[in-house]
Amino acid sequence: MMYRTLISSLAFAATIMATAPSTAGPDCHAIGEQVAAEHGGKLARAVPAERDGQKVCVVVVLEAGQQGERPRRTEIIVPAE
């Protein structure tokens, strides 16, 4: 029984560490929220990445479709400052 508790605790800790944002990296979520607001859309995703040796945020914004169409998905790469 103690073995199961230990395994469960380790699995929970690993899940928390994998999903928690890194304190050393850029705050891509906040950058993504700002970009989405500028484009008049909704933030779908914002993740840190590296392009050409520079840290960037890959932001995916969903913009409302016209006349009942599906939302338009736009991927925007912004510098992580």
Backbone torsions as a table, in degrees:
resi	resn	phi	psi	omega
1	MET	NA	-40.8	-179.7
2	MET	-65.7	-34.2	178.5
3	TYR	-62.2	-42.7	178.4
4	ARG	-64.1	-40.0	178.9
5	THR	-63.4	-42.5	178.8
6	LEU	-63.3	-45.6	179.2
7	ILE	-62.5	-43.9	179.0
8	SER	-61.7	-42.4	179.7
9	SER	-64.2	-42.6	179.1
10	LEU	-66.7	-39.5	178.4
11	ALA	-64.7	-41.3	178.5
12	PHE	-63.6	-44.6	179.8
13	ALA	-63.4	-39.8	179.0
14	ALA	-65.8	-38.2	178.3
15	THR	-64.9	-45.0	179.5
16	ILE	-61.8	-44.4	-178.6
17	MET	-66.8	-35.1	-178.5
18	ALA	-73.4	-30.9	-176.8
19	THR	-96.8	-14.9	-179.3
20	ALA	-74.4	139.3	178.2
21	PRO	-68.5	145.0	-179.8
22	SER	-74.6	135.0	179.7
23	THR	-78.3	-19.0	-178.1
24	ALA	-85.3	-24.1	-176.3
25	GLY	-88.5	175.8	179.9
26	PRO	-70.8	156.4	177.6
27	ASP	-89.2	78.4	-175.4
28	CYS	-67.1	-28.7	179.4
29	HIS	-63.9	-45.4	178.9
30	ALA	-64.5	-40.9	177.5
31	ILE	-63.9	-41.8	179.2
32	GLY	-63.0	-40.8	177.3
33	GLU	-60.4	-41.4	179.6
34	GLN	-66.3	-44.2	179.6
35	VAL	-63.1	-42.4	179.1
36	ALA	-62.6	-40.9	178.5
37	ALA	-64.5	-39.5	179.2
38	GLU	-64.5	-32.3	-178.3
39	HIS	-92.6	-2.0	-179.9
40	GLY	68.9	30.2	-178.5
41	GLY	-124.2	-168.0	-179.2
42	LYS	-115.2	134.5	179.6
43	LEU	-69.6	123.7	177.2
44	ALA	-99.4	-36.3	-175.8
45	ARG	-163.7	145.9	174.7
46	ALA	-148.8	114.7	-177.2
47	VAL	-131.4	145.9	176.1
48	PRO	-74.5	148.6	177.9
49	ALA	-153.1	176.4	176.6
50	GLU	-130.2	126.1	178.9
51	ARG	-128.8	125.5	-179.6
52	ASP	52.4	38.9	177.3
53	GLY	78.3	4.2	-179.5
54	GLN	-113.1	143.3	177.3
55	LYS	-78.2	129.2	-179.7
56	VAL	-134.8	169.4	171.9
57	CYS	-116.5	129.6	175.3
58	VAL	-95.8	112.6	-174.3
59	VAL	-111.1	131.1	176.2
60	VAL	-112.7	122.1	-178.2
61	VAL	-116.5	135.7	174.0
62	LEU	-101.7	118.8	178.9
63	GLU	-105.1	140.5	-176.7
64	ALA	-58.9	136.8	176.6
65	GLY	-76.7	160.2	-180.0
66	GLN	-93.1	142.2	175.5
67	GLN	53.5	47.5	175.6
68	GLY	79.0	6.1	178.3
69	GLU	-72.7	165.4	176.6
70	ARG	-63.4	153.7	176.1
71	PRO	-61.6	148.0	178.3
72	ARG	-91.8	132.2	-179.5
73	ARG	-95.9	124.4	179.5
74	THR	-124.3	127.9	176.9
75	GLU	-102.6	126.1	-176.0
76	ILE	-125.2	132.6	177.9
77	ILE	-104.9	121.7	179.6
78	VAL	-126.4	148.8	177.4
79	PRO	-63.1	141.3	177.2
80	ALA	-90.2	104.0	-178.0
81	GLU	-106.2	NA	NA
